[in-house]
Amino acid sequence: MIDPFLAGNKYRKLHILLQTPSNKLNKIISYGGTQSNAMLAIAAMCKKKNWEFIYYTKPLSFTQKEKQDGNFFYALSLGMQHVEIETELYRDVIDSLRFNLDEKTFVIDQGGANKGAQIGLEVLAKEIREQSTASLINSNIKSLATPSGTGTTALYLALSLPEYKVYTTPCVGDEVYLKEQMRALHEIPENLVILKPEKKYHFAKPYAEYLEIYKKLLACGIEFDLLYATGMWKCMLDQTKEDILYIHSGGVTGNESMLKRYKSKGLS
């Protein structure tokens, strides 16, 4: 509800850059996949700030380039400049992005993972505490949940709210990958609980059980994204029993293209 593109936890991750005066920077560089919610959020931020945005990916298919919906299409429409890198060169190019940067260029790691994100998550933590104090319902809830790509949001929420148990689940890689990403930012606190999916789910692949969860939540009046939220909700429903405050991570703009993929697979 903050912004159609710059929403959910991406707004929190980018908080420090959103507070940065427009004349302090003129270029943002990032990289990752074309389903990325962070990519779209950064594009929206750069549009507001009048900053150039360059985004690196591995080679795309012709179909992906021609699509007229989804996060990649909307990011391009917001002014994002896209650069394809051959797969065998990708890691080397990404590793070199910070070489010889001028003072007005800033690099954001894949998924918005950066230590500056902690400030935005501390703002969210303050809001959660204030709501808990003001609400008789929320005052009894001592568990939070949010899905993870890089784990940045879950990590910094757990650090900022040590009195809460913070649940997350790996949506992009496995538990080992998720822990590596988080430990690159900070040691993982004891109140952060990683729920392992009961079976292997491939990121961005359509699953009937995910669509069922999405529809049930939508019928309750809230739309969640099909890439991250459905996996988190499935783990919560299967493995937890207490009342949980769910942190909506936005990203619902990607549902338009994902629902078409579900329909093409005979799932609708």
Secondary structure as the mmCIF struct_conf table of DSSP 4:
data_model
#
loop_
_struct_conf.conf_type_id
_struct_conf.id
_struct_conf.beg_label_comp_id
_struct_conf.beg_label_asym_id
_struct_conf.beg_label_seq_id
_struct_conf.end_label_comp_id
_struct_conf.end_label_asym_id
_struct_conf.end_label_seq_id
BEND BEND1 PRO A 4 LEU A 6
HELX_RH_AL_P HELX_RH_AL_P1 GLY A 8 LYS A 13
TURN_TY1_P TURN_TY1_P1 LEU A 14 LEU A 14
HELX_RH_AL_P HELX_RH_AL_P2 HIS A 15 LEU A 18
TURN_TY1_P TURN_TY1_P2 GLN A 19 GLN A 19
BEND BEND2 THR A 20 THR A 20
HELX_RH_3T_P HELX_RH_3T_P1 SER A 22 LYS A 24
BEND BEND3 ASN A 26 ASN A 26
STRN STRN1 LYS A 27 TYR A 31
TURN_TY1_P TURN_TY1_P3 THR A 34 GLN A 35
HELX_RH_AL_P HELX_RH_AL_P3 ASN A 37 LYS A 49
TURN_TY1_P TURN_TY1_P4 ASN A 50 ASN A 50
STRN STRN2 GLU A 52 THR A 57
BEND BEND4 LYS A 58 LYS A 58
HELX_LH_PP_P HELX_LH_PP_P1 PRO A 59 SER A 61
HELX_RH_AL_P HELX_RH_AL_P4 PHE A 62 GLU A 66
BEND BEND5 GLN A 68 ASP A 69
HELX_RH_AL_P HELX_RH_AL_P5 GLY A 70 SER A 77
TURN_TY1_P TURN_TY1_P5 LEU A 78 GLY A 79
STRN STRN3 GLN A 81 GLU A 84
HELX_RH_3T_P HELX_RH_3T_P2 THR A 87 LEU A 89
HELX_RH_AL_P HELX_RH_AL_P6 TYR A 90 ASP A 95
TURN_TY1_P TURN_TY1_P6 SER A 96 ASN A 100
TURN_TY1_P TURN_TY1_P7 GLU A 103 LYS A 104
STRN STRN4 THR A 105 ILE A 108
HELX_RH_3T_P HELX_RH_3T_P3 GLN A 110 GLY A 112
TURN_TY1_P TURN_TY1_P8 LYS A 115 GLY A 116
HELX_RH_AL_P HELX_RH_AL_P7 ALA A 117 ALA A 134
TURN_TY1_P TURN_TY1_P9 LEU A 136 ILE A 137
HELX_RH_3T_P HELX_RH_3T_P4 ASN A 138 ASN A 140
STRN STRN5 SER A 143 ALA A 145
STRN STRN6 SER A 148 SER A 148
BEND BEND6 GLY A 149 GLY A 151
HELX_RH_AL_P HELX_RH_AL_P8 THR A 152 SER A 160
TURN_TY1_P TURN_TY1_P10 PRO A 162 GLU A 163
BEND BEND7 TYR A 164 TYR A 164
STRN STRN7 LYS A 165 THR A 168
STRN STRN8 PRO A 170 PRO A 170
BEND BEND8 CYS A 171 GLY A 173
HELX_RH_AL_P HELX_RH_AL_P9 GLU A 175 ARG A 183
TURN_TY1_P TURN_TY1_P11 ALA A 184 LEU A 185
BEND BEND9 HIS A 186 HIS A 186
HELX_LH_PP_P HELX_LH_PP_P2 GLU A 187 PRO A 189
TURN_TY1_P TURN_TY1_P12 GLU A 190 ASN A 191
STRN STRN9 LEU A 192 ILE A 194
HELX_LH_PP_P HELX_LH_PP_P3 LEU A 195 PRO A 197
BEND BEND10 GLU A 198 LYS A 199
TURN_TY1_P TURN_TY1_P13 PHE A 203 ALA A 204
HELX_RH_AL_P HELX_RH_AL_P10 ALA A 208 ALA A 219
TURN_TY1_P TURN_TY1_P14 CYS A 220 GLY A 221
TURN_TY1_P TURN_TY1_P15 LEU A 226 TYR A 228
HELX_RH_AL_P HELX_RH_AL_P11 ALA A 229 GLN A 239
BEND BEND11 GLU A 242 GLU A 242
STRN STRN10 LEU A 245 TYR A 246
HELX_RH_3T_P HELX_RH_3T_P5 VAL A 252 GLY A 254
HELX_RH_AL_P HELX_RH_AL_P12 ASN A 255 SER A 264
TURN_TY1_P TURN_TY1_P16 LYS A 265 GLY A 266
#
